[in-house]
Amino acid sequence: MNILLPRKFRLAGFILAFIGIVLGVIRFYFDIKLKIFDVKVFAVYSKYFETNYLSIISNHVSEELTALFLITGLFFICFSKEKDETESIQTIRLKSFLLTFYLNTAFILFSFLFIYGFVFIHILIINLFSPLIIFIIVFNWLKFKAKQKSKNNLSIS
């Protein structure tokens, strides 16, 4: 059963992730809140100065758009087929998932033990993206190592 996205989603993923990074840099690094992102949105639940349920509220949506573009883009990159999706690539993909969960769990446990205050909230926000980023890094690293091993085996023969 093949449940991966078609390969063309990979390019869309890079474009969406790039847009998310640009929006994030504008909003969080330069601390710019562009007026174009001040809009009315439907909120299932909202609590600022007052609590709202199932209502239309005014909100600055740059943070939400940053997360939406970045998570969707990273998801597309992670779960789209490779050019040559072989059984060995699927094995590498599975190993990458396992390593990703080990590394991300270690990151979270470390954070619970040694990071406190508002910085911990930032860690939780980072954890929205970190499993996808870790997977991309680990998957590509394992593919690279497998390709190197294959080259070495061919040159020895």
Secondary structure, DSSP 8 states (H G I E B T S, - for coil): ----B-THHHHHHHHHHHHHHHHHIIIIIS----GGGEEEEEEEEEESSSEEEEEEEEEE-HHHHHHHHHHHHHHHHHTB--TT--HHHHHHHHHHHHHHHHHHHHHHHHHHHH--THHHHHHHHHTTTHHHHHHHHHHHHHHHHHHHHHHHHHHH-
